[in-house]
Amino acid sequence: MNTTVRVLPSSALLLLSRRLQFTIVLLFPWLAFGHIIPFLELSKSLASNGDIQISFISTPSTIKRLPPIHPPSLRALDNLPAGCEATVDLKDGQQTQDLKIAYDLLQAPIETLLNQIKPDLIIFDLINCWIPDVGAKIDVPTAFFSVYYAPSLAFVGPPWQCKESNMERTPEYLTSVPERIPFPSRVACRYHEAVGMNEALNTKDATGLSTGDRLVKVVEGCNFVLLKSCTELYGDYVNLLKDLYQKPVLSIGLLPPHVQDSSVRSISGDSSNSEMFHWLDKQQPKTVVYVSFGSEYKMSIEEIHVLAFGLESSELPFLWVLRKPEGNQR
């Protein structure tokens, strides 16, 4: 089995940094590991250039899993349990809204920190939509880095569309390919997906903003947009976004984890990794089922039992990335 990984450098951003003479770049992701990990990989890619100094901002409990950084702390809220500083720590949607409130309260300390660091560029996320205002105040350009792929952003559409009064919209409008996509595409939501997406885009939460409101602020306020996408796969969507956003849009690659050489086996000396790859090498091509629910989803014990029964019944070899079950403290 071939386990070679091709690392795609962020050449477009490196070229831009040289042209605009960026030497100090600050990155500030939302407090979810699906966002933090791509931001961290982008940081590594930029730092590997050797001429760019990176500052990476997050919260203390999150930073424990990353290289040592000294972040601002979240202001305590009555409804946010102590130590809950990332979405992986939360139990429900209401706590996620509380986390957003606490995150928005970082605006003042972040502005103070930026005045101390004096970066040449701030790369920020969707949730911290107030960064462009802070950047403009201290005369520092800002780049919105989307961890969502280009087709997803093209599907949502231009900022002005999110400004419209959408409170009466039903989810059905998200279940078909929008007319603004002029090429063959299958980008659309299933109905159950459309229900959640419609609510997020059009309904204001406890912060007073909807996800659509935040998207408008980041796209209109930033100087340019960075996409976790590659033109070989999504070139048509990237070009469409340039038209929809009416500002520079750079595709910087998929940002796979960095490896020291061409073999994934060299990532760690852990013997369990060696056993896993040795087992995979003995399987027939296209026979192994890979099961993973992402960086944060917590399955209940009951869900684990159901899925395990299904995998056993399939009689197929499988590789399952399993987090500690929800409610299991052991």
N, C-alpha and C positions, 0 to 999 in steps of 0.2 A: 504493500500500500504506500502510495506517495504522500508524505506528510510535509512537503515543502510549502512554506508560506511566503508569499510575495508581499513585502511591505511597501505600501504606496506612500512616498513622501509628500508632504504638503508643499509641493514646488510652487504652486501659484501664490500661496501666502508668503513663502520665503522670498520670491521674486518681488512681491509688493513691498515687503519689509525693507528690502535693499533699496528699492526705488524711493520710498518715502522715509528712509532712514529711521526705521523703528529699532530701537536698541533695548527699551524696557517695555515689556508687554505684560499686562495684568489680565488674568482670566478669573471669571467669577460665575460659576455654574449654579443652577438651582439645586436644592438639597434632595436630590434623588439620584441613586447610583446609575440609573440609565442615562443621566445627564453628566454626572461627575466623571464617570469613566471615559467618555469621549473627550471631555475637556482635559482630562489628565493626559490622554494619549496625544492630543494636540499640543499640550505643553511640552511633552517629551520630544515631539517632532520638531518644534520650534527651537527648543534648547539644544538639540543635536547640531544645529547650525553653528553653534559656538560663539556667535556675535550677538545673541539676543539673551537678555536677562529676563527670567520669568518670575512673576509673582502670582501665586495661586491662592485664592481666597475661599475658605469654607469654614465650617464650625468645628469646635474642638473635638467632639466625639467622632465626627466624620474624618477629620485630619489624622486620627490615630491609625487609620488604615493606609495613609498616604505618607509621602516624605514629610519631615518636620517643617511645619509652617505655623506662624503665630496669627490666628484669625481673630476677628472680633467675635464676641459672644452674643448669642441671641438674648434679647430682653425677655425676662420670664413673663408668661401669661398664665392667668388662673386656670384656663382650660387645657394648657399644654404641659404634660407631665415633665418633671425634671429629667434631663438627659435625652429628651426627644428632639433631636436636631436634624433628622432626616426622615423622609417618608417611610423608610423601612422600619422605623421605630413606632409608627402610628397604627392605630387600630381601626379607624373609620374615616369617612370623608370629612366629618366636622373637624377632627383634629388636623387634617390636611389644610383646611381653611385657616385654622389657628396658626399653623406653621407659616402659611403665607403672610398672615398679619405680622408675625414676629420677624419674618424675612424682610418685609417692607420697612419695618422699624430700623433696619440696618442702614437706611439711606444716610443719616447724619454721620454715624461713625465711619462709614465707607468713604464719604466725602472727606472727612478728616484724614483718613489713611491715604487717600489718593493725593492729597496735598503734600503728604510726607514722601510718598514714593515718587511722585511726579512721572507717571508712565507716559510713553509715547503713543500707546494704544490700549484701549480697554476692550476685551472680548467678553461679551456677556450673554445671558440666556433669556429665554422668553419671559420668565416670571419677574425678574428684576427689571421691569420695563421703565423704571425711573433712572436707569443709568445714562441714557442719552442726555437727559436734563442736567445731570451732575457733570457729565463730560463737557457739555457746552459751557457750563458755568466756569470750569477750570481750563477751558480751551484744550481739551484732549479728544481726539477722534475716537469713535466707538464702532465696534463691529458686532452685529448680532450673529452668533454662531448657533445654527439650528441643528439639533441632534435628530430632527425629523428629516426624512429623505425628501428630495426635491419633488417627487410625485405627490406626496402628502400636502406640501405647501401649495403646489399648483392647484390641487383639488380644493383647498380652502378658499383660494382666490386672492384678489388684491385687497389692500387695506380699506379702500373706500367701501367695498362691499360689506365688510364687517361693521362699518359705521352706521349702516342702514338700520332702521328699526325692525329687528328680526324677532321680536317677542311673539309674534303671531305665527312664525314659521313652524311647520310640522317637520318631523324627521325625514319625511319622504323625499325632500329635495336633495338629500345627501345619498340617496340610494341609486343614483344614476350618474353617468359621466357628464360633467358640466359642459355647456356649449363652448366655453372659453378655451377648452383643450382642442386644438384644431387637427390633431393627428390621432390615429387609432390608439385607444387607451381602454383599460379595464379598471381604472381607479374609481372606486365607488364603495360605499359602505353597505354591509348587510343591515337589515332593519334594526336588529338589536344593537349593532354598533352605532347606527345613525342616531338612536335615541340618546345615548350618552354624549356623543359628539355634538349634537344640536344643543343640548343643555349646557355643555361646557362653553361652546362658542357664544351663546346668546343669553345666558342667564348670569346675572351678577351674583357673586358669592359673598361671604362675610367681609371680604376686603373692599366691597363696593365696585369690583371690577369682574368682568367675565374674561375667559381666555381670549375671546375675540377682541375685547378692549385692550388687553395686554399686547396682542399681536399688532394691532394698529399702532400703538405707541412705539414698539421696538422697530418696526419696519420704517415708519415715517421718521423716527428720531435718529436712527443710526446712520453712519456714513456709508457703510457697505455691509453686505450679507455674506456669511460663510456657510457653505452647505456640506454636511457630512454625506457626500454623494460623489460619484465619479461620472465624468462625461461619457465614458464608454457605455455605461448602462443607462444613464438618465440625461443624456445631452439635450434631447428635445425639451424636457421639463426644465432644465437649467436655463435654456434660452427663453422659454416662455416666462419664467420668473423674472428675468431681466426686463421683459416688457411689462409684466404685471406690477413690479415694484418700482420701475423707473429709476433704478440706481444700480451701482455695480454689484454683481452677484458672482462669487467665486466658488467653484467646486474644488474642495481640497482633499478628496479621496475618502475612503471608508475608514481610515485610521485603525487598522488592526493592531493588536498588541505588539510591541517591539520585541524582537528576538535577537540574540547575539549572533546567530549564524543562520544557515538555511534550514535547519531542522528544528521542528517544534519540540523534539525530545530534549533539546538542550535548555529549555526554559527553566527547568528545576531538576535538582538532583534527587527529588523524592522518588523512592523506589516504586510507589504506587503508580506514578506516571509511567514508568517503564513497563510495569505489568499491564497497564491499560493498553499501551501501544502494541505490546507483544500480542495481547489478545486480539486487538483489532486487525493486526497483520494476518491472522489466521482465518478471518472471516471472508466470505465471498463478497465481491463487489455488489453494492446496492442491496444489501440484505440487513444491515444493522439499523435499528430504529433509534434515533436520538431524541431524548425527551428532556426538555428544559422549559421552564416557565419564566425565564428572565431573572433579573438581579434582585427582585423584591417580592414576588408573589409568594405568599405563605399558604401552603396547603394544609387543610385539616387532616387529622388522622384518618377520618372516614374517606376523604377524597383520595388519600394515598392508597388505602385499601382497594378502592374501586379501580383506580388506575393500574395498580399492581396486578389485580385480577385480569384486567384487559390485556396487559402485556403478556402475562403468563398464558392466557388463552390463545394469543396470536402465534405462540410457539416460534417467534422470531427472536434472534439475538438483539439485545438492546443496551444502550448506554444512557443512564438516567442521572441527571444532575439534580440532587435532592437536598433541599434546605431542611433545617429542623422543623418538624411539624408545628403548626399553630397550636398554642396552648401547652406544648410539651416543654417543660423547663429543664429537662435533663440533657 
